[in-house]
Amino acid sequence: MAAVTLYTTRFCPYCVRAKHLLDRKGVAYREIAVDGDAELRREMMERSGRHTVPQIWIGARHVGGCDDLYELERRGELDAALRAAVNAGESETHKHNEDQ
Ligand SMILES: N[C@@H](CCC(=O)N[C@@H](CS)C(=O)NCC(=O)O)C(=O)O
């Protein structure tokens, strides 16, 4: 599982900006494009309670949109949140491998 999941549309400047920050952090993310897909957009709205893109999760934690992601960065909390999600993902993989 990627540490970050975000719902996006293609021509959305906020999505581009959010991905730019995640790219700069070097973190892998799973992008769910909701362009023209009413079902995926509904899924995003149900999970987030919001209707704008992007909607971003770090691990299981719903961060919100692009502004919320940058606010985490401004508060100096983004790196730790990303690290925790990456580490949690790695230990899940490790556990999964041990189970086999
Ligand atoms: N403050 C929000 C603004 C997001 C926003 O306005 N996104 C636009 C697309 S760029 C949007 O979803 N508009 C409404 C819609 O497409 O239904 C954020 O930082 O994510």
The ligand as an SDF file (V2000), in Angstrom:
LIG
                    3D

 20 19  0  0  0  0  0  0  0  0999 V2000
   -8.8690   24.5280   -1.0240 N   0  0  0  0  0  0  0  0  0  0  0  0
   -8.9870   23.3720   -1.8690 C   0  0  0  0  0  0  0  0  0  0  0  0
   -9.4310   23.8360   -3.2650 C   0  0  0  0  0  0  0  0  0  0  0  0
   -9.6300   22.6650   -4.1940 C   0  0  0  0  0  0  0  0  0  0  0  0
  -10.4460   23.0540   -5.4160 C   0  0  0  0  0  0  0  0  0  0  0  0
  -11.1010   24.1020   -5.4640 O   0  0  0  0  0  0  0  0  0  0  0  0
  -10.4020   22.1790   -6.3960 N   0  0  0  0  0  0  0  0  0  0  0  0
  -11.2190   22.3510   -7.5650 C   0  0  0  0  0  0  0  0  0  0  0  0
  -10.5320   21.7660   -8.7890 C   0  0  0  0  0  0  0  0  0  0  0  0
   -8.9760   22.5440   -9.1020 S   0  0  0  0  0  0  0  0  0  0  0  0
  -12.5180   21.6220   -7.3780 C   0  0  0  0  0  0  0  0  0  0  0  0
  -12.5460   20.5120   -6.9030 O   0  0  0  0  0  0  0  0  0  0  0  0
  -13.6280   22.2730   -7.7350 N   0  0  0  0  0  0  0  0  0  0  0  0
  -14.9420   21.6940   -7.5380 C   0  0  0  0  0  0  0  0  0  0  0  0
  -15.2620   20.5600   -8.3950 C   0  0  0  0  0  0  0  0  0  0  0  0
  -14.5270   20.2760   -9.3580 O   0  0  0  0  0  0  0  0  0  0  0  0
  -16.2830   19.9130   -8.1210 O   0  0  0  0  0  0  0  0  0  0  0  0
   -7.6490   22.6300   -1.8760 C   0  0  0  0  0  0  0  0  0  0  0  0
   -6.6500   23.2090   -1.4550 O   0  0  0  0  0  0  0  0  0  0  0  0
   -7.6150   21.4460   -2.2490 O   0  0  0  0  0  0  0  0  0  0  0  0
  1  2  1  0
  2  3  1  0
  2 18  1  0
  3  4  1  0
  4  5  1  0
  5  6  2  0
  5  7  1  0
  7  8  1  0
  8  9  1  0
  8 11  1  0
  9 10  1  0
 11 12  2  0
 11 13  1  0
 13 14  1  0
 14 15  1  0
 15 16  2  0
 15 17  1  0
 18 19  2  0
 18 20  1  0
M  END
$$$$
